[in-house]
Each structure stands twice: as structure tokens, then as C-alpha cells.
Amino acid sequence: MVTKEQQVYLVTGGCGFLGCHLVKMLVERAQNVAEVKVFDLCLDENMRHLSTEKVKVTLIQGNIASVDDVHDAVEGVDVVIHTASLVDVWGKVHPDKITEVNVHGTENVIQACIEQGTQYLVYTSSMEVVGPNVKGDPFYRGNEDTEYTVYHDKPYPVSKATAEALVIAANGKQIKGGKQLTTCSLRPTGIYGEKHELMKTFYEQGVRSGGRIIRVIPTSTEHGRVYVGNVAWMHFLVAQKIQESPSIIGGQIYYCYDNSPYKSYDDFNMEFLSACGFRMIGSRPLIPYFLLYILAFFNDLLQLLLKPFCIYAPILNKYTLAVVTTTFTVQTDKAERHFGYQPLYSWEESKARTIRWIQSIDELYRKGH
């Protein structure tokens, strides 16, 4: 029988980019975990090998949008870390599907916790719950109390904002057994690191352009990016602290950032792509902003016109243009105060790990060509 000292964790979306890093961390670092349940629609069978003599890793295939699947997965669980999410800001996925996964899926998790008597729920939100907004208002070294005009017009940020509100509203609800549900939410900035699909896409685009990356974002635009290992670490820490100090952590929201340098998306990506021989063209943006805006506008229009016939989902649209051209940087002092968060991985180590992964992709590409 699993005692209070030997708990069962459930990680929804456990085979995803963040989820797999988090599961590995729980297995390697947790002192009071007997089992980590990995719930995902598409399972990575290699994760079964993460099991050790002390910690069992159980893979559960299921749909977060299914009430029954989620209810069964939560049975016997002490802590749920809900990372499962459908990320799409390009229009690849129908808005109803995004709502089904991100909103209804979160409702299913909350209800399952209540019905199964699971006392602790940590939710993976996103900085996009706040911004950047489409007006291009900067958010400079902001925190959870910084005033900002939030304006959403894309299904993804709307769904994440709705889901986060549901999780926070569920804090204090009575659960099976008479205890109360304790919840909190983490808002990572742009996550990077090993297995990051978007970074892999940027690499592939760079290869097609002969290793030349055209600068389109001013160097003065700053974004906060955070290493996936440090995001997993913050989840790890808060999942423990929420049990020790529920009155402090319960109902709280935390930005998630580390010591990665504040840079534009162009310059930050080059920190890794340059290791593969890529080079940035131009010290200033080579394409004027108004031309980018016109292109983004026509991409949105073309997407609308083609919707009845096919999926047209270019990386550039008005929303993604606003995101990459708007300064959005955060602080994590609240997480440090409340549960002692400090980055586990330095910028140098985070960079080295990501470069090794990019170079492994580059090596495979070169062997194939």
C-alpha cells in the first residue's frame, strides 16, 4: 500500500515536450514518490525504461477530453500535474478541438480530483494568458501583479486563460473524503530545450535557406525564454510545497523563468543554431515592419478563404507577429519567496544541453544527405 510518504503522481501530457522532462525529474529526484503515472494520447514506449527499483513509471493511454479516461487515470493519485495541452497559434487545429482539449480537458481533471479525493493539482498555464497582446504593449520585467491590458483573439490563449481560471476557482473545493482541493498555476515564458519541435522547425527552415537566417526582429525587442529543465524543476518544487504549505500556495499563480538572457526570438535562436554553422543576415531587420504586417494580414485572409478547402497555417500571422515584435519579460521573485525556486540549470548548462541536441539533429541530417 502506498503511504503518505510514498505517493503516486499523475502527469497529464507526460509524453510531451515538458511532460517527459518532468517525469524523468520526478523519478530521479523525488524522495517520497512510489509511482509516476504518465497519461497521454500518444505514448512513448521508451518512457517505460525510466522505472527504477524505487519508482514505478506507468504509461496510461487516454484522451484528456474523455471524462472516463481521466477519471480512471486519477484513481489512487495524490498529486496531479496537468501539463496536457493543445498548442496552436497558427490555425492548424479547429478552435473547437483546442477548447475540447484545453478547457474541457481541464474541467475533467478538476472533476476527477474531486471525485477521486486527489488533494493537490498543479496546472501548466502559459505567459500567453496575459500576453503579449495584439496591440504590442510591452511587458518589461513584469510580475504577477503588474497591470497589463490583456486582449486575446486566438483560440489558444483564450483556452489557456479559461482553463487557468477554472483551476484557480477550484482551489478550496471539497473533495471525496471531506478534505479540500488545493490548486496552483505556473505560467512559463517561451520554453526551449531538447525535443523542442518549434526549434527543430527553425533548424529545418535554416537548412533550406542555406544556413542563412534573415533578421526580421529588432535587437531591442526582448523576450524571456526558459529552459525546459527549469520549468520541470519549478513544477517539481511547487508540487512538494503545495502539500507543506497549502495556505500559501493554494490559489496562486506563478510566472516561470530562469536566467536565460533576454533577447529577441531571432537572436535567442541563434544562440543554438550558430553551433550548426548558421549565420544571421543583417544587424537590423531587413524587412520593414509594415511589410511584415501586410504579409501577416494576407496570410490571415488567405487562411480564412481557404478554410473550406484545406488547412493553410503559415508561421506568420498577425498574432505571431505581435508576439515576436513585442517585448515581454517576466520576473520569478514570487516563486522564490513562496517555495524557494532557483533555476536548477544555469544558462551555460541549458545552452550546452540544447546545442548538443541541435547538433545531433544536424548530424543525422548530414548523414542523410
Steps between C-alpha positions, in 0.01 A plus 500: 500500500624848412543710814502876533879486477479290185270686267356453154536785252310537175648708217248572226665556165791308649647401164507857372787748488471616861335186630783261419755727669276525806443126527874436482561758773237348729655156461856621559449761774182435697557334837137418576364376167420133443333532161472751219204450271555637150172585327507588132312445176817387322734298720878488477576138584863590576379673816426163656876460542501793745370271774743429782499274806351787701269668247264329259409679176158400368390604151128562453362568155196721511328812377498802732164593345349170617336518842541126555865487390597782734291368789669160477849651473455713813393204716742451788702812414628743764624780273397591146728713284286598203727585206280357222415773251444560133726786388405668175528867407523438126156363417600138444229376736132584511413733791246250635774239535720745693211574735422131538856414606607809693175603668281190521808286568584722796141479623532121485821508705346723768186287523705180517706643787180585687339160442814295566611697805826624347602798708765683294488635143777695326409650163737592216369826361681743267622858490258539207217506754619859549680591178661636296178660385429580135539872570870451559503638855834412665520300821840579649630289793141460615366278775165348594371836628611716206208673330468414132226527240414139421343451160458157339372428151644153442348174629819383673558790743125524560488131590802522732358805678167321548665181623724686744198684642325166550798355687534801730124510564514130600740573786328423830225281353401204711613165368410138576598423857416848628833670433554798270655521156811720489601641162753735343611603152840556338546729199818415307635749250615356165647158582808369320724197530541145382209361295354846431310451173490869408877529538534198274274676248723809509801276438332340198408842360859612546626196312269579208632856490861387489571575865409866464250650743358837396453740789139616526478604867681805647771415753325736744202264528546275802335175597540277801575141402528218752678165484271198515703345783439805717128498418490135611695596813251772594214253461693251714557753778148642509345151499685436826443841656127498424472204742715660770343848481160480327390832650790675328505322164129427457328722245826664391641569155873510427701613200767250403837630379870438564828679423488465122591833336226741393529516121287514189379166366742535206804560717403242760454224242839585353659415836440138397475500120838669461656179637385335174666767286191717455553874479278802542467735204469866596567700814159662454171350376526454124123498455312811622231439760220633278586240235494225761163628618362498146627147449351389832168665408488320165595171663204539735272589210623212288455262792138611531432463127661157477340366817217313317753323276826442688713595799723799437701571815815706440721590796443872437159647582394817680506329838844341466634826357377686809658236726847511343516879462377590850729509803369257762729421794408373846641451848467195723559661838160381623592136436827556684320649800223242519687175435869579464523472122844552352591365155643149521688544172715805428474680168834348396382146571158561344668633188748213482227237535287662231797536264589133539146408401499734199838365391366144522221598261753671274719188500209279399406744224851505359522120506174483310627738236 
